[in-house]
Structure formats: structure tokens, C-alpha cells
Amino acid sequence: MSKSKKTLAALALVGSLSMVAACGAEGEQGAAQSQGQEASQESGQSAAAPSPDLGELPDVVATVNGEEIDKDEFSRVYEIQFQQAAMQSQMSGEAPDQEQLKKDVAESLVGTELLVQRAEEKGLAATDDQISKALGEAAKSNEMSEDEFLAALEKQGTDRKQVDVQLKQQVEVQAVVAEEVGELTATEEELKTAYEEQKAMQEQMPAESGEAPEVPAFDEVKSQLEQQIVQQKESAATQELVEKLRADSDVEIKL
């Protein structure tokens, strides 16, 4: 993954939580697959699945202006990202590049810490109400109640204390990015360009009936396109802000 295209995975902490919850929702399917693997092994067939390699990690993975990112914190985030990479590898047939993934996760955690420190400097500490609201939004995005969402996370090894810590970081990161970058919007020209690009891609996709798929009207997908464009701009602006903060910081990654 190139630096210019790499997003800060750890900045999307709520998204990471959501991914873990989604994995929890697939638990029954995973159990069935596990039973199938056991049966295959009993019959002499190997069905080895990739597993995260967390051996020989230093106790302190990175330091950011004297603040430590320890092995436990790194491992929690790495396992989440590895699950995502492993699912993608099943489709591509290629095993995840764990050395590169470790570097990406370390960089992501450094970026998050830089933004959290900046938020603290600017007095943007998250309140209990903001953390509670963020939890509700994360649960809603997964079509779960808060209790169901927390239970799914607990099943995946993330307890309530860890959830609150991550949500606190998420709120503070969003606050500092909003203050530093300002409000981002999508222009009408950008929306129409994005629509034409997606329309062209969809028209090239084969349809089951053999006919070209019906393309929704611009007004029907305008709000979705706007959300995508704003998210892309936020990601780019956040990366730029992190690089600016890092240039003035003392950062050491020990992997």
C-alpha cells in the first residue's frame, strides 16, 4: 500500500469496532466452517487458515512525543486489521503480507496518537455524553442495540473499557480534524463527475439477463455520492494533518 493511498486505519476506530461486531454476527457461520475444517482434517485434508503473527513484538511498539504505544494496544488493532486482510485474501487467493500490515498498523496508531495529543492541546477532550452518543451511533450502524453491540465486541475480546477508550479517541480525532480542516463539502461538478464514473462502470458490468443493468438517476444517488466524496476529502485532509504534526514531533517506531 503506497503512502499516498494509505488511509489511517486506526483513525476509523468506530469502523474498526463495527467490523469486529460484524465478525461477531458471523459467529455461527464461523463455527460451522470450523466444524467443517475439523471434519476435513479428520479425513486427511488440510484446511489451514492464516493466523496473525504477533510473535517477538517489543513491549513498546512506538513512542510519540514520549507517549508509549504498547504491545497490547498494537495487538488489539492488528488482530482486527488482520481479520479484514484475511477475508480479502480469501477472495484474491494471496496470503496477507503481515510485515507490511504491521507497519501500516503502527503508522495508523502513531497518526491517531498525534491527533489525540493535538486535541488535548486544543482543549477538545471528549465528554461522557459525546462518548455515549458515539456508542449509540456505532450500534445503530450495525443495526444492533447498544447491549447487543457491546456483547458482540466482548465476544471478540474487546471489553467495555477498551470500547470507551477507543470511542473517546474517535470523538477527539473527529473534533480536532473538524477544527483544523474545517467543513468539507462536495461541489455539484464533483457529484456529477462521480456519477458519470460510476454510471460508466455499472454499464460495463454484465447483467444476469444479458441486458445492461438499469442505472439509477442522479438525484436518487446524489446523497450517497456526496457522502463518499466528503469522506474521501476528510481522509486526505486527515492524512495531510497527521504528516504536518509528525514533522514537528518526536516519533519512533520499534518494529
Secondary structure, 3 states (H helix, E strand, C coil): CCCCCCCCHHHCHHHHHHHHHHHHHCHHHHHHHHHHHHHHHHCCCCCCCCCCCCCCCCCEEEEECCEEEEHHHHHHHHHHHHHHHHHHHHHHCCCCCHHHHHHHHHHHHHHHHHHHHHHHHCCCCCCHHHHHHHHHHHHHHCCCCHHHHHHHHHHCCCCHHHHHHHHHHHHHHHHHHHHHHCCCCCCHHHHHHHHHHHHHHHHHCCCCCCCCCCCCCHHHHHHHHHHHHHHHHHHHHHHHHHHHHHHCCCEEECC
